[in-house]
């Protein structure tokens, strides 16, 4: 059930205490995040232009908020989701920078 056009910029990182994973990538050149459980994609979200910060990445608070709204787990720890999100964003920035240097 892979999404058409989803180009991963990060690995799939798990949210501690859950069986869900988050991944950042691009869909049609725009940042997107998707939530996975097992091999299936539960939901995905493409960020609007106003959701992107000056550094060119999505606002991390918006990612955390989207995950908390999408995951139906009571008492999920937002701090754990933020730590996972920070790691994802770091990976995405590194991969995006590598792609810029490789492209002619």
N, C-alpha and C positions, 0 to 999 in steps of 0.2 A: 504494500500500500504506500509506496514511496510517492512523494509529490513530484509532479512534473515541473522541471525548472528549478528545483531547490538545489542550490550549490552550497554545500557545507563549508563554513569557515572555522568551525570548531568541532571537537569530538563530542560525543554524547556523554554528558556528565550527569551522574545520578544525584537526586536530591536526598540528602541523608535522612533516614527514617522512613523513606517511602520506596516504592518500586518504580517511580517515575524518573525519566531522564529529560534533560533540556538540551537543545542544540541550536546554535546560531548559524545563519547562512544568508544567502541572497536569493531572492526570487525576482526575476526580471530587473536585476540591478539594484533592488531595494532590500534593505535589511529585513530579515524575517527571523522569527524564532518558532520552534516547534516543540511540542511536548509529546514524549513517547512513553509507552508502557509495553514491555515485551518487544515484539517486532512491529507493532502497529503505531501509527501516528494518531494520537488522541485529538490534537488540535494544533493549529498554526496561526500565526498572526504576522501580517506584513505591516511594518511601521510606516506611518505617514511622515512626510518631510518635516513637519513641525515637531515630531518625536525625536529627531536626530539632533544630538548636541553639536557644539562648535567643533569638537574633535572628530566628527564624522561617524560616531557610533550612537546607537539608541540609548536613551536615558535608562539607566539601570533600574531606577525605581519603577518605571513603567513595565519593565520585564518582570520584576518581582510581583507587582500588582496583578499582571495578567496571569502569572502562574498561580497565585493565591486564589484568583477568581475561577480559574479553570479546574484546578485540582480540588476534588470534593473530600478533602481530609480535614476533619476538625482538629484544632490545636496544632496545625503544621507550624513549624518555627520559621518565621520570616527571615530571621538572621541566617539560618542555614541556606535558605533560598538565595539570599543576597551573596553569601560566600560562593555558592556555585555560580551565580550570575557573574561575579567579578572574575572568576577563573575563565568562564566562557568568553567574556569580552576581551580578556587579555589574549587568549588564543586567537580570537577573530582578528584583533588588531595585528598580531604578529603575522598571520597568514595573509592578510590584506597587504601588508607592507612587503612581504616576500613576493607577492604577485606583481606589485608595482615595479620592483627592481628587475624581475624576470622579463616583464613585457617590454618589447622593443620601443 
